[in-house]
Amino acid sequence: MPRELDPTANEKSFILDALNQKLRIDGRDLDSFRELELNFGDDYGLADVRLGKTRVLARVSAEVVKPFADRPFEGIFTITTELGPMASPAFEPGRQTEQEVLLSRLIEKAIRRSNALDTESLCIVAGQKCWQIRADVHFLSHDGALVDASCIAVVAALQHFRRPDVSIEGEKVTIHTMTERVPVPLSILHVPICVTFSFYLDGEVCLIDATLQEEQLRQGDMTITLNKFGELCQISKAGGLAINALNLLRCAKVALVKVGEITATVQRRLEEDAAVRVRRDNLLESKADNERA
Amino acid sequence: MSRYEILSPEGLRTDGRRWNEIRRFSAKMATTTAADGSSYVEHGNTKVICSVNGPIEPRAANARSSERATITVDVCFAAFSGTDRKKRGKGDKYSTRPIKSPNLPTYQGGGGALLMGRAQSKRRVLEMQSALSRTFASTLLTALHPRSEVHISLHILSQDGSILATCVNAATLALVDAGVPMTDYVTACTVASYTNPDESDEPLLDMNSAEEMDLPGITLATVGRSDRISLLQLETKVRLERLEGMLAVGLDGCGKIRQLLDEVVREHGNEMARMGTL
């Protein structure tokens, strides 16, 4: 089984000595994210997130399926992740490692279980037809903070996505093509953002957005998922270094500020992209909420 | 909200406890002779049996580290551990059984019983195992036993909420029994956050399964008497301001559990001394 190369003894002592003096080797503050770069594709629902050298691509797609028998009024929302060798040579294709399971569980809890997407709005005909929204997360490059980056990618892609409009006449369901009717955005109830903290030096130093090297050297970690309204969606501190309760609360408060910043960045990028689209596709008159003839 | 009252106006919960009371807790050590260390913990109706083997030679090659002992955890849910009550479907959180019945609702968060039941719960168990192994990796003195493995095997015989917390407590007792060197007890409990009719919040210590289904809650584990938290999990949406109150009650609860575990260990030690095995 291939493994990620461990940092050398020299690198290790250098990074930890620097952290002891509250310095990071890439010159960032202890509690700052790397530059977040968010781009959208030509199609709806494709988000490309870069955090430093970490790059994650999320693709949202929709199809009409039969709803689960136990939930006839709800659509289906799935998130799939796969850590392939493209992200890092340490990942093998087609093999579920513990890291991958934990990562996908975390994203699942952060986005799906917190009801970020209103699944009831995806119902077309109760018990017969509903939309299945699928978010595929591709990891293109791994330099730490995969959870944070993929969470941003998924929520950005979900907000960017437009599904075809549907009209129902009696029993007949018509799905209109993108050119026929302006596609409709998904109903997003809130925007959860993950912030991962890494702990060093027996809890004295706490980093946000650790790079791969920093991740390999950390003694413990914790992922907090919040939305900008101050609702905790998920906390996961699965073992690792034991941290004082007050420090944990301080982390949560820091996370809330960071979540606000990231949500604002995502929103700004979405608006910029929408503006470009309006000019390019001449969409000014054709809004989904316009009166239908 | 639910049809029944989680907290009555008199301040009593469905099983008659007050907000800061834990359920009946009883535990035994050295229950299995085959293992190096074992324990049995009953926390209300949640029952867990744990056995520890180790330090032993690693069974898998990738579990060998030249610096420290690795800790492997197996969590197994007995087929009879859950109940067939319909309303429990959602709370059938940790069951490893494939969910077959199409009428059985899945846990909150939207359908998927048919498609994902088996895979989902498998992944949930794996997550639990990883959380447990990482929790104990930071508390056991693993550096004393390089190139070896400590294997913790947990069997859940009956589920009634706070399962992960009970697993932590059972594993701590079994590790003490096995004599694996550790810095201190790791003790865990759960706290729910109840919303009063006037919108104020009230933390409830030690959730049973009914409360676990209806209320957001945290599971936390602390090391020894300190208020240092090694495991903290929250899976449902809750206001950030409520976290502080929940943590305070949880730390207090972990302290109580620590005392109970300590009594069990001392009792067991005295018993062994009386029997002349010490």
Interface residues (C-beta under 8 A of the other chain):
Chain A: M1 P67 F68 A69 D70 R71 E74 G75 I76 F77 T78 E98 V101 L102 S104 R105 K109 R112 R113 S114 N115 T119 G203 Q219 G220 M222 L226 G230 E231 L232 C233 Q234 I235 S236 K237 A238 G239 G240 L241 A242 I243 N244 A245 L246 L248 L249 A252 K253 L256
Chain B: N62 P102 N103 L104 P105 T106 Y107 Q108 G109 G110 G111 G112 A113 L114 L115 M116 R123 R124 L126 E127 S130 A131 L132 S133 R134 T135 F136 A137 S138 T139 I218 T222 V223 S226 D227 R228 I229 S230 L231 L232 Q233 L234 E235 T236 K237 V238 R239 L240 E241 L243 E244 L247 A248 L251
